Amino acid sequence: MVEKEEIELITKKVSIILLLTVILIIFVSCSSNKTDTVKTNIVKFGVISDIHGDTTNLNFFVNEFKKEDADAIIILGDTNYIFENVRGNSDYEEMYYVLKTILTDFKKPVFVIPGNHEPKEEYITLKGNLKKEFPEQKFLLFDDTQRVITFKNVMLISVSGYHLKEYMHPLGGFLFNESLFDELEMSMGVYDAVSEFNENKEGKIKSKMLVAHGPPKGKNKNSIDAVFSGENVGNEMINIFMKKNDIKFGIFGHIHEAGMKGVDENDELVEENIWSDSLFVNPGSATKWKMNSGKESKGSAGILEVDIKEGKARYLIITAK
């Protein structure tokens, strides 16, 4: 009789253990699926700007992008420094060395736009030469012929160059005016022209992001276009274009001292790691620079995450040590 009771007790314990095991397996499976879904919804970009031929911090930032598991790197222009070339190299050599350093170390897609420092002819020549040197690497140097692509259901709309001639390379760069934005609208209708980067081709475009060297026009001294004097020097054509085309996210460089922060569509500051319905970020210069706050940055870059399901974005600033 005792043995029968012991057997029944053992049987109950085994049944309970089996039931708990099944429940645990189901829970882990559901949690894993939820994590995978969240990861699929979020596109993460490593963002760097104004390198100016100085690769001092470049490997550090690329390693940080890899640690963050960035899906791609976006370079916001001014890869060279036209006024005082680093190490005595030419503009072409500086652009080449910067991009080669990144393409050698980062095996996911890399997107580049020219700023106001890149000489146009040499930039276009470099584009072709890099394709030959890195035939297996997915990367794109945006220019006058390629402006809009889709990447993981995020439409990247590029504004190559700058709008003020006095700040352009003396040999000629990517100077644009109002007509560019009409051309961009047409390009947005045929974004699949460069479809090799889109890994989620089954869905419609979920989010649109403007990628430009120069920032939009801000409203106050905390804006991402404010210079030391407090003046807002951004381009109002960009504001008009973004509003007209309902573009809620953007990344910009050029105004080093106003960097290392993000604002929303009302030009209100957005804190790091806070999801926002609209977000425009200036990651700052990759090289050292005195900021509007009076502090000196040793160089900075950023991470921008876009949640294509929720229609939100957040950012993180990475600073050089």
Secondary structure, 3 states (H helix, E strand, C coil): CHHHHHHHHHHHHHHHHHHHHHHHHHHHHHHHHHHHHHHHHEEEEEEECCCCCCCCCHHHHHHHHHHCCCCEEEECCCCCCCCCCHHHCCHHHHHHHHHHHHHHHCCCCEEECCCCCCCHHHHHHHHHHHHHHCCCCCEEECCCCCCEEEECCEEEEEECCECCHHHCCCCCCCECCCHHHHHHHHHHCCHHHCCCCCCCCCCCCCEEEEEECCCECCCCCCCCCECCCCCECCEHHHHHHHHHCCCCEEECCCCHHHCCEEECCCCCEECCCCCECCEEEECCCCCCEECCCCCEECCEEEEEEEECCCCEEEEEEEECC
